[in-house]
Amino acid sequence: MKRAATLLVVLAVMGCATQSQESIFPPDTSADAAACREEAMRDPKLSAMRRSVYVGFQAQEERLSNEIIATQRGTYFDCMAQRGHVRRGGVERVRR
């Protein structure tokens, strides 16, 4: 029973962390952007974060979800920079 509850919470956090790609990544339809999105979704750091969830602790779940999104975005922009794409100016998202 405890294992099932843990699995349910992990899936819920993954669902929160896997928001629509439009809200996580900039709208770019190039092949490089698609490859970098895939790389960001498969980042090994993410699996470690998803396994560190504490069942029933809402504040930790929200923090973890925000960290997963920040990690995905960071990996995406690092990948795009390695492929020679310059990140356009703007304001960085507020980290909570």
PLY file of the C-alpha trace (Angstrom):
ply
format ascii 1.0
element vertex 96
property float x
property float y
property float z
element edge 95
property int vertex1
property int vertex2
end_header
0.00 0.00 0.00
2.79 2.41 0.93
4.59 1.63 -2.33
1.43 2.34 -4.33
0.99 5.69 -2.58
4.61 6.60 -3.31
4.16 5.69 -6.97
1.00 7.78 -7.17
2.75 10.86 -5.75
5.74 10.40 -8.06
3.42 10.23 -11.05
1.57 13.32 -9.86
4.83 15.27 -9.53
5.91 14.08 -12.97
2.58 15.27 -14.32
3.11 18.69 -12.80
6.69 18.84 -14.01
5.77 17.81 -17.51
3.58 20.79 -18.24
2.87 21.48 -21.84
6.14 22.01 -23.66
4.90 25.39 -24.85
4.94 26.73 -21.31
8.40 25.28 -20.53
10.25 25.83 -23.80
10.11 28.76 -26.23
8.02 28.28 -29.38
10.67 27.20 -31.89
9.97 24.67 -34.63
13.53 24.12 -35.84
15.16 20.68 -35.85
17.74 21.86 -33.30
14.99 22.99 -30.93
13.21 19.64 -31.23
16.44 17.76 -30.50
17.19 20.00 -27.52
13.65 19.53 -26.15
14.15 15.77 -26.28
17.53 16.09 -24.56
16.00 18.27 -21.85
13.20 15.77 -21.22
15.70 12.89 -20.90
18.21 14.69 -18.66
19.57 12.19 -16.08
19.31 14.82 -13.33
15.53 14.72 -13.70
15.17 11.06 -12.77
17.13 11.65 -9.57
14.90 14.62 -8.71
11.73 12.65 -9.39
12.88 9.88 -7.06
13.51 12.32 -4.21
9.86 13.20 -3.66
8.53 12.99 -0.11
5.00 11.63 -0.04
2.38 14.03 1.25
4.55 17.11 1.71
2.94 19.67 -0.59
5.59 22.40 -0.25
8.35 19.98 -1.18
6.35 18.68 -4.16
5.87 22.23 -5.49
9.55 23.08 -4.97
10.57 19.89 -6.72
8.24 20.61 -9.64
9.77 24.08 -10.04
13.30 22.64 -9.88
12.46 20.07 -12.56
11.14 22.78 -14.88
14.19 24.98 -14.22
16.50 22.04 -14.96
14.66 21.24 -18.19
14.87 24.85 -19.34
18.56 25.09 -18.41
19.39 21.91 -20.31
17.42 23.13 -23.31
19.18 26.50 -23.46
22.61 24.92 -22.92
21.92 22.53 -25.79
20.79 25.36 -28.05
23.93 27.35 -27.20
26.11 24.35 -28.07
24.36 24.19 -31.44
25.17 27.85 -32.08
21.83 29.46 -31.30
22.01 32.68 -29.35
19.47 33.18 -26.61
17.51 36.34 -27.24
17.32 39.01 -24.58
14.53 39.33 -22.14
13.71 38.86 -18.53
14.51 35.64 -16.73
11.60 33.89 -15.06
11.18 34.51 -11.35
12.37 31.50 -9.36
10.28 30.71 -6.33
0 1
1 2
2 3
3 4
4 5
5 6
6 7
7 8
8 9
9 10
10 11
11 12
12 13
13 14
14 15
15 16
16 17
17 18
18 19
19 20
20 21
21 22
22 23
23 24
24 25
25 26
26 27
27 28
28 29
29 30
30 31
31 32
32 33
33 34
34 35
35 36
36 37
37 38
38 39
39 40
40 41
41 42
42 43
43 44
44 45
45 46
46 47
47 48
48 49
49 50
50 51
51 52
52 53
53 54
54 55
55 56
56 57
57 58
58 59
59 60
60 61
61 62
62 63
63 64
64 65
65 66
66 67
67 68
68 69
69 70
70 71
71 72
72 73
73 74
74 75
75 76
76 77
77 78
78 79
79 80
80 81
81 82
82 83
83 84
84 85
85 86
86 87
87 88
88 89
89 90
90 91
91 92
92 93
93 94
94 95
